[in-house]
Amino acid sequence: MSLDLSRVINQVTGMVSRFRESAADRRQRFQHASETLHQHASAYEELGRKIAGSKTTYLVAEPVEPLDKRYSPPSTPSDYSVIATDGSQIEVDRHRSMRCYLLNIGAVKIDYGNNPAAALESTPHLYSDDKDLVITPPGNGGREQLIEGPLFNIKRSVEECRYLAQMAQGLPAETHGLALMDGTLILWSLEAYPEFVTDELLLRGFLKCLDAFRKAGKPVASYISYPRSADVVNALRIAICPHEPVDCDCCPTRECQAVGGVQDRELFLNLLAHGERSALFISRSKIIKKYYGEHEVCFFYLKADEEIVRVEIPRWVATDTGKLNLVHSLILDQCRRGHGYPVALSEAHEQAVVTAADKEEFWQLVETALVDEHVPLVSSAKSQSKRTRWL
């Protein structure tokens, strides 16, 4: 039986009514956040010291320049190249005969200017060896970590980055180029896993790829559409707090709640004009402070078309004015060409897509191969039930 939407109409109506009734409170919180941003804009160094000594239960951005700083769009080079990757997958299905998964990496290289060209491709790769299915602690002691759930998504990000780094190394040194990824450069989920998992996927994986971009001399950036982060607003919460040092576990007043619930994109939507970017901020994520080193993640907000996007870059890009301006200008140009979203990322996604029909055809291929090799098909009753029409 399909979903009966008629039974949730009243619930949807109630949800919308509650949202409308809270609009005045949200506007008041936003106004307070906006005023606080301007009041503390020039005192960003003092705020940074207060943030460094704070104990919070939320993630706080570290400002490196005036909070309300705005940068106009730099000029776009007439000739440039942009490369991008995106991935899709067929995950391990524990109800099937074989334990394996497939990653399909879509890759795009687009050249603009006097010699325009485009190359689009997808590269599927099947993972079935034990070393691909689990991450094993050194000496085979301790519990293995299956590559599934959040860990699987991290694995895909690493492979997207690895493929993109290989493409960057092929760009001529004199070319204005940008390597672009969808999503974040911060592998947040690794904080929940043992050290040996982080060593494998971050130190020997993702960060090695970022090393390759730096050696190639090409900036890499990640693009987050419609971000839900509140790192900058959380810095304003520290500014509002009358206590020093700030200790959220022991705070008796909670004055910072006056801006609670406001998101960064709301703040910068009103501050920035079309094409402008915000000041730079540094992410103070624990995993970044512990592992990223020279690849420490900085970010800024950009008003592309009518949307505020978050752009993340390594520190070595952020501290190089030429590379930083190139990231700003090329992402804007990509959004202009893509009606609000970077063309290269959109095309990479199209190359990567794995449909439901593709997944079913893949598993049929696997099972056919098992039959041809006279390997018994063993699957769960649940899997068989899903493929059988009883009525």
N, C-alpha and C positions, 0 to 999 in steps of 0.2 A: 504494500500500500504506500502511495506517495504522501508527501507532506501535505497536511490539510491546513492551508494558510488561513482559512476562515475562522479557525479556532484561536488564532493569535492576533486577530484584528484589534480587539479591545486592549490587549497588552501593548501593542505598538502605539495605539492612540494614547494610552496612559504614559508611556515612555516619552513621547514627544511633548505632551503637556507638562511633564515635570521638567523637561529640558527648557521649555519656553519660560516657565516660572522662575528658573534659576538664572535667566539671562542678565538681570540687573546686577546680581551678585558677581557674576563673571566679569561684567563690564567694570565694576568697581575694583576688582582685583587686578584687572589688566591696567587700568588707569594708574593705580598705585605702583605697579611694576614699572610702567613707562616713566613715571616721575622719578622713581628711585634710580633708574638707569641714568638719567640725565644729571641727577644730583651728585652721583658718585662717579661720573664719567672720568673726570680728570684725576681722581684719587685712586686710580686703578692699582698703583704700586702698593699703597697702604692696604687696599682691599686684598691684594695678593698675599701680603704678609699675614693678614687676619685669617684668610682661607687656609694658608699653610699650617697655622696653629690650631685649626678647628677640628673638632670631632663631630662628624655628621652621620646621619643615617641615609644620606642621599648623595648622588654624584654631583660634584661642583666643578664648573669650568674655571680654569686659571686665566685671568686676563693678562695680555702682554702689551696692550696699548689702550688708549681711552675707550671706554665701553661704547660710546656712541659714534665712534669713528666710522666714516663712510668713504668708500673708494669708488670713483667713477670708472666706467668700463675702459680698459686700455684698448689701444688700437689692435686690430686683428691682422696678423701677417697675411699677405696675399697668397703665399704658398705654405701649406702645412699638411701634416698627416695626423690622423687620429686612429688609434687602434683600441679595440674593446673586446672583451669576452663576457660571456654569460653561460650559465650551465643549467642543465636539467638532468633528471635521473630516473632510474628504475631501482627502487630500493630492495633490499633483501626481503623476501616474502617467506616467513618461517613455515608457511603452510604448503610450500612447493617442494618439489623433489630435490632441487639443488639450491645450495646457499651461494648466492652470487648477487652482484649489483652492477649496474651500468651507469656511467656518467657520460653525458653528451655535452661537449664544450663547443659552443658557437663562438666563432671568431670573425672579426671584421677589421679590415684595413681600408681606410678611405683617404685618398690624396686629393687635395684641392689646389687650385691655382692654374699654372700654365700647362701642366700635364695631369689632368684629372684622371683618376682611376679608382677602381674599387675591387676588393677581393673579399668574398664571403664564403665561409666554409663551416662545416661542423665535423667534429671528430669524436666518434663514440669509442669508449674503452670499457671492456668487460673486466671486472675484478672478481676473481674466484679463489685465488690462493689463500692459504691460511694467513700469510703476512698482510694480505689486503683486507681480510675480514675482521681481524682483531689487532690491537696494539698490545704487545707483550712487555711486561716490565723486565729490566736487565736481569740476567741470570735466571730467567723464567720463574722468579719468585714473586709471589703475590698474585693478585687477581687480574686476569686479562680484561681489557676493555673492548667490547664489541663495537664496531663502527656502525652505529645506528642512532636514530633520534638526533639530538643536537650535535653529536659528534659527527654524524654523517654530513650534516650541513656544513660543518667546519671543513671536513675533508673536501667537499665540493669547492668551497671558497679557495682552499689551498691549490687545488688543481686549476681553477680558473686563473689564479694569479701566476701559477707556474707557466701556463701556456702564454699568458700575456707578456711575461718577462722574456720568454723566448722570442716573441715577435718584436719586442723593443730592441733586442740586441741586433736585429736585422735592419733597423732604421739607420740611414746614413747619418754620420755625425753632424753634418751641416743642416740637416732637416729640422724645421720647427715641428716637434712632435709631442703628442700627449697620449699617455696610456690611461684608459678610463675603465673603472670597474663600477658595477652596480652594488649598492649596499655599503657596508662599513669596513674600514680597515682594522677595526678592533675586534678581536676574536673573544668576545665577552664570555661565551659559554665555557671556555677552558678553565675559568676560575673554579668550576665545580669538579674538576677532574684531577687525578694524581699527577705528580711532577713528570713522570715518564711519558704521559700523554702529551703534555705541553712541550716537552723536549722534541717529540717526534713531529707534531703538527705545526708548532710555532717556530721553535729554534731551528730545526732542520728542514722546515717546510716554508711557511709563509715569510719569515724574516729573511731567509736566503733569497727568496724571490725579490723582496724589496732591495736587497743588496745588489741584485742584478740590474734593477732599474737605475740605481745610482751609478753603477759602473758604466752603464750605457749612456749616462748623461741625459736621460729623458724623464721628465716629471711624471709621476703617477698620482692619480686622484681617484677617490671614490665619490659617487653621486647618490645622495639619499633624497628621494622625492617625498614630499609631505612628511617631514620628520616629526617625530613625537617626543623628541628630547627636550629636557628642561634644564640643561647644565648651566646656561647663562642665568636663567631665572633663579636657580638655586644659589648662584653667586650673589644675587640681589638679596636673597634670604639671609645670607651671612652679613651683608651690609646693613640690613635692617636690625639684626639682633643687637640688643644693647649690652650683651655680655661679652667679656673677653678674658680668657679664651672661650670660644663657642663650644658648648658641649650639649648636643641635642638630647642625650640620654638623661640629663639632669636639669633641663631647662624648665623653669616654673611659669614662664610667661607666654611662650609660643607666639611672640609678636610676628615672626616670619610668616605665619599662616596667612597674613594679609595679602600675600601674593601667591599663595599655594594654588595649584591647579592651572596656572598660566603656563603655556608652552612657549618655547623660544620663537617658533615661527610666527606666533601672534605678535610678539614684541617687535620683530624685525619687519613684518609686513607693513607696519605703519611707519617705521623709521626709514626704510630704504626706498629709493626711487628705482624705476625699472633699470635693470642692468648693473646696479650698484651692489657691492659686497660690503659686508660688515667688517669690524675689527677681527683680528685673529685671537683665537683662544686655544688653550692647551687642555686636552682631556686628562683628568687626574685619576683615571681608572687604575685600580691596583695592578692589573696585569700589564698595563703599559709601563708603569713606574718600575716594575720588577724586571721586565724582559726586553722592552722595545729599544732602549738605548737611543742611538742616533735616528731611529725610525719613530721616535716619539710622535704620537698623532696630534696634529693641530687641526683646527677646523675654522671655517667661516660660513656665514649665511649669505646667500645670494638671491636677489630678486630676479628670477627668470620668468618672463612673461608676467602672469599674475600670481605665480606661486613662489613661496620661499623654499629654497632647497638648502640642504646642508652638504658642504663639500669638505671632505677630509683629505689631508695631505701629510706626508712624513715631515719631520722637522727640517730635513735638509732641503726640502722644496720650499717650506715656509720662510726660511731665512735667506733664500736666494730671490731677490726682487724680480729678476728677469723670469725665472721659472714660475714664480707666484703670479705675475701678471699674465704669463702665457696660459696658465691654468684658467684664470679668470676670463680672459678674452675668448679662448677656444671653447670653453663650456658654454658661454653665452652664444657664440656663433652656432654651435651644435644645436642648442635649444631653438634658436631662430629658424634653422633649417628643418628642425623636427617638430615644429608647431608646439613648442613648449617643453619638449623632452629630447635629450641628445640623440641624434640620428644613429650614431654608431652603436649606442647601447640598445636602441630599439631593434636595429638590424641583427645585432648579436643575439638578442633574445629570440628573434624569429628563427634564427639558425639553430638554436639550442632546443627549442620546444620538443618535448616528448608527449604525445597525446595518449589518451586512454587506449585507443586502438593500437598505437605503437607498442604499448606495454603488453597487451594481450597477445599481439603477434610475436613479440619477443619470447614470451613464456611458451607459446606453441612451438617456436623454433627450438627452444631448449629441450622440450619434451620429445620432439621429433628426433633430435640428435641422440637423446638417451635411448629411444626405441631402436634407432639404427645401430647403436653400439651394444644392443641387447642388455642394457642396464635397466633393472626393474624400476618402474615408476612408483614412488612412494609419496603420497601427499595426504594432508589431513582430511578428515570427514567434512570439516567446515569448508575447505577449498572445493571439494567435490560438490557439496550442497549448493554453493554459490553458482556453480556452473550448470546446475540442473534445474529445469522448470518442473515443479511438482503439480501445478495447477494450470 
